[in-house]
């Protein structure tokens, strides 16, 4: 099967990266592209390197070989705070909200940055609260007292405060009730319609196929397959091959 064609000028391009944790070789020449405003899935069994791929893009781990570019600019060894300023948002698997801070204080960690006028800050808050009304209701509540689904919403909302061009989403529906999973799917759709690109790591296959335009399949630290999401189904042999479902 020939690989689907990607944008001639991808927003993010990962080219042959090798990433280690100590002496453990995790990524073995991973390559993938995400176009502007595109939702791309990265799926595979647990432990194959999906989260490490996101961390490599975000600068949380540094590839020993290969190249990562954002809007044509090399970012391979840039620190995470600089990448966030460039327009790369990241929502980790464990959410990493500040549990002792209020919802509003969590949001302000992304909002209070140089060059953002008060009117723009208010507009961003209004937009996020329109997406997540429950966060508006709980704006004075400590992050650690929110439900798992609400904490996930807060993590996504905090990333949105940076007005990113792309958000790296790592297992956003893990452990959530079906109602919350549906809400996360809706938010991915809203972000896509708003022109935000997403690289989605997710074990929920139906959600991934519905939300994404393209899918990369990983196995043992290597991207083994690449397909158009609309041409796949939950029962497709390639799904069974790489996820065992």
C-alpha atoms as one frame of an Amber mdcrd trajectory, in Angstrom:
protein
   0.000   0.000   0.000   1.389   3.398  -0.935   1.555   5.970   1.849  -1.052
   8.745   1.867   0.207  12.081   0.637   0.798  14.753   3.278   0.988  18.517
   2.962   3.972  19.713   0.851   4.780  22.075   3.726   3.951  20.240   6.950
   3.465  22.179  10.152   5.513  19.611  12.073   7.923  17.178  10.453   9.705
  14.381  12.329  12.522  12.856  10.302  14.237   9.655  11.365  14.553  10.349
  15.075  16.215   7.950  17.491  15.472   8.530  21.165  16.937   6.792  24.211
  16.087   6.635  27.899  19.520   5.985  29.343  20.757   2.929  27.461  17.261
   1.885  26.358  16.722   2.567  22.663  13.038   3.592  22.444  12.537   5.222
  19.027  14.218   3.670  16.001  14.115   6.197  13.176  10.575   7.526  13.606
   9.289   9.767  10.800   5.895  11.462  10.496   4.303  14.726   9.360   1.353
  16.803  10.552  -0.094  19.383   8.198  -1.546  22.750   9.275  -4.920  22.231
  10.943  -4.728  18.454  10.499  -5.690  15.849  13.113  -3.299  12.889  12.926
  -3.477   9.748  15.023  -0.539   7.759  16.374  -1.626   4.352  17.599  -0.105
   1.063  18.667   0.161  -1.214  21.680   1.342   0.088  25.035   5.089   0.637
  25.294   5.870   1.006  21.575   7.083   4.609  21.831   4.022   6.763  21.160
   4.376   8.957  24.260   8.124   9.172  23.702   7.427  10.499  20.202   5.315
  13.311  21.662   7.933  14.050  24.333  10.629  14.173  21.659   8.662  16.721
  19.648   8.007  18.769  22.807  11.663  18.778  23.827  11.099  16.799  27.021
  13.543  14.175  25.757  16.220  14.893  23.177  16.656  12.612  20.143  20.216
  11.442  19.575  19.683  11.312  15.815  17.228  12.740  13.315  15.491  16.069
  12.878  12.267  17.759  13.993  10.995  20.908  12.304   8.108  23.265  13.063
   6.967  25.540  10.229  10.219  24.688   8.475  12.362  25.715  11.470  14.617
  23.120  13.120  13.525  22.620  16.756  15.176  19.289  17.563  17.019  20.367
  20.699  14.938  23.358  21.790  13.677  23.417  25.415   9.935  22.937  26.033
   9.236  26.526  27.145  10.590  27.893  23.870   8.527  25.408  21.865   5.406
  26.441  23.770   6.079  30.056  22.801   6.472  29.021  19.169   2.998  27.492
  19.205   3.293  23.857  20.293   0.883  22.807  23.033   1.206  19.573  25.010
  -1.311  17.683  27.131   0.523  14.767  28.785  -1.051  11.451  29.682  -1.036
  12.300  33.404  -2.406  15.828  32.707   0.096  17.575  35.009  -2.296  20.221
  36.242  -1.301  22.148  39.369  -3.535  20.453  41.903  -3.161  23.062  44.641
  -3.917  25.960  42.295  -7.438  26.961  41.340  -8.818  26.400  37.866  -8.285
  30.073  37.086  -4.711  30.006  38.412  -3.965  26.962  36.247  -5.275  28.776
  33.194  -3.243  31.876  33.994  -0.015  29.879  33.808  -0.559  29.837  30.054
  -2.293  33.184  29.832   0.093  35.499  31.684   2.841  35.836  29.112   4.573
  38.755  27.471   2.828  40.533  24.646  -0.746  39.475  25.418  -3.023  42.437
  26.086  -5.757  42.290  28.703  -8.496  42.321  26.072  -6.933  39.312  24.350
  -6.586  37.462  27.648 -10.262  37.995  28.367 -11.205  36.837  24.879  -9.181
  33.644  25.355 -10.806  32.986  28.721 -14.268  33.598  27.271 -13.520  31.179
  24.438 -12.284  28.433  26.772 -15.197  28.865  29.158 -17.571  28.605  26.189
 -15.914  25.287  25.277 -15.792  24.090  28.900 -18.685  25.635  30.891 -17.866
  23.396  33.864 -14.490  25.133  34.219 -16.216  28.495  34.410 -18.413  27.133
  37.197 -15.375  25.784  39.052 -12.954  28.626  38.334 -12.214  29.147  42.054
 -11.983  25.438  42.839  -8.610  23.712  43.359  -7.537  21.657  40.357  -6.912
  18.599  42.477 -10.547  18.459  43.588 -11.903  18.163  40.034 -13.021  14.849
  38.570 -10.727  13.049  36.141 -12.696  14.300  33.170 -12.704  17.856  34.470
  -8.947  17.704  35.047  -8.501  16.570  31.450 -10.609  19.504  30.269  -8.474
  21.831  32.371  -5.277  20.398  30.892  -6.578  20.957  27.353  -7.892  24.427
  28.232  -4.522  25.404  29.713  -2.814  24.370  26.471  -5.339  26.436  24.512
  -4.345  29.549  26.476  -1.071  29.548  24.538  -2.969  29.863  21.234  -1.002
  26.926  19.800  -0.751  25.965  16.149  -0.652  22.319  17.221  -1.552  20.383
  20.368   0.103  17.055  21.225  -2.618  15.039  22.993  -1.488  11.954  24.907
  -4.287   9.508  25.829  -6.897  12.220  26.545  -9.749   9.770  27.200  -7.898
   7.258  29.362  -9.958   6.299  32.407 -12.856   8.610  31.551 -16.559   7.830
  31.630 -18.268   7.496  28.201 -19.960  10.885  28.603 -16.582  12.557  29.156
 -15.062  10.644  26.227 -17.796  12.076  24.019 -17.000  15.582  25.254 -13.288
  15.170  24.544 -14.144  14.004  21.020 -16.269  17.116  20.552 -13.421  19.345
  21.730 -11.006  17.711  19.272 -13.533  18.516  16.544 -13.854  22.123  17.714
 -10.080  22.584  17.759  -9.837  21.108  14.276 -12.500  23.448  12.952 -10.628
  26.305  14.621  -7.545  25.433  12.570  -5.492  23.865  15.375  -3.514  20.803
  14.316  -3.509  17.811  16.661  -1.221  14.809  17.032  -3.368  12.346  18.960
  -2.115   9.317  20.872  -5.204   7.357  21.862  -6.209   3.757  22.615  -9.862
   4.410  21.779  -9.864   3.193  18.175 -13.378   4.333  17.153 -12.666   7.849
  18.451  -9.291   7.953  16.688 -10.727   6.831  13.356 -13.555   9.351  13.603
 -11.453  12.312  14.777  -8.372  11.917  12.566  -7.641  12.423   8.904  -4.597
  10.146   8.878  -3.224   7.417  11.131   0.323   6.290  11.837   0.803   2.820
  13.332   3.763   2.171  15.627   5.396  -1.079  16.616   8.541  -1.460  18.732
   9.675   2.134  18.269   9.107   2.212  14.503   6.309   3.658  12.355   5.234
   0.560  10.428   2.141   1.748   8.558   0.402   4.936   7.465  -3.190   5.183
   6.256  -6.114   7.489   5.548  -8.442   7.195   8.560 -11.645   7.223   6.482
 -10.461   4.096   4.655 -10.119   2.112   7.883 -12.675   0.474  10.148 -12.467
  -0.865  13.679 -12.361  -4.401  12.264  -9.711  -3.656   9.658  -6.890  -6.259
   9.655  -4.278  -3.528  10.153  -5.999  -2.511  13.399  -5.843  -6.083  14.636
  -2.224  -6.410  13.537  -0.912  -3.392  15.434  -3.313  -3.163  18.364  -4.468
  -6.731  18.841  -8.121  -5.669  19.217
